[in-house]
Amino acid sequence: EAAEKGGYEHFMLKEIHEQPKAVRDTVMPRLAKDNSSVILDELKWNKEYLESFHKIFIVACGTAYHAGLVGKYYIEKLARIPVELDIASEFRYRNPIVDEHTLVIIVSQSGETSDTLAALKETKRLGGKTLAITNVVGSSIARDADEVIYTWAGPEIAVASTKAYTTQLVTMFLLAMYMAGIKKTIAPERTKDLLTQLRALPDQISRTLEDTEPIKTFAKQYGFNEDVFFIGRSLDYNVALEGSLKLKEISYIHAEAYAAGELKHGTLALIVKGVPVIALATQKSVYEKTISNIKEIKARDAVVIGIAAETDNELIKYVDHVIKVPATDELLIPLLTVVPLQMLAYYAAITRGCDVDKPRNLAKSVTVE
Ligand code: G6P
């Protein structure tokens, strides 16, 4: 097993560090050399086929569901098609409105999660079309779906998903760009700009991993707090949800993520002196609003750790510490901001002496209901 860990102490740490390669392997073969378009040879879609869908669902569980949240944002923003997101165990039992004009995108690392597989079967029974995004070639979901896009993350062993998530995000981005290309919803210059930045991401993820000492220090400092909150708006909120899931899964700290604008509707009551709050602030259109929320939190003497792009010199004025990630388009920055959150969860689990790769009560793949 030590050999399989390739010199890392845990599979999770190894898999976090494999993200630049996993993202590169997933993205590069699917980009035109001049960054003018996305090539998804696995799909043979045209305008007529895409327009036959009146509705798209994304259905998944756990971390894959969090990737779906980002996917919804990408497809709606770039391809302007409405997307509904659902947890597989909810979707399968709620008599969803699905017909031949519905596309259901099923996201699953393992391709074996029983609720997700059942959601796929239910879609087919109702006459909908299915597209799987999965990491395991020949898995049940890959075999049953009408079409498949593989993430090329390689085997993921640690229960807490890391490289599967980031490859799901880029796959969602590729898919949304592919749809936008067919529908011509974004200009060629913008396409080129985004795909050029996408190509640079693997190296930027490597840079994010170069210096994680400050995160280790925060984990030691706050690792024994019983509650940690994560806040953000828009894509930052989606990443906050994933960061919070990572932390609770492996360190057993009670972690909650909130849409920053929702704080005043309840959670603010829990923000008291010394409570650590991780605040993501990378999205321009809601930046000022997020800062107002941070001020409300600081007024209650919480400790705020901000996550921002390296070009941001503003956030530090309002928070106690800032963790910076390389600058990229705000659509792609979730691929970078999630990395320090993964590392925070990892070091918090180490600080608390938890079994990082095999957290209590959890399984890598949930094949029973
Ligand atoms: C389990 C794993 C999670 C994973 C979820 C969905 O709960 O512990 O890491 O996100 O299942 O798994 P899937 O293989 O369908 O992506």
Residues whose N, C-alpha, C, O or C-beta is under 5 A from the ligand:
A	BS01	G6P	C61 G62 T63 A64 V107 S108 Q109 S110 G111 T113 T116 V159 A160 S161 A363 K364 S365 V366
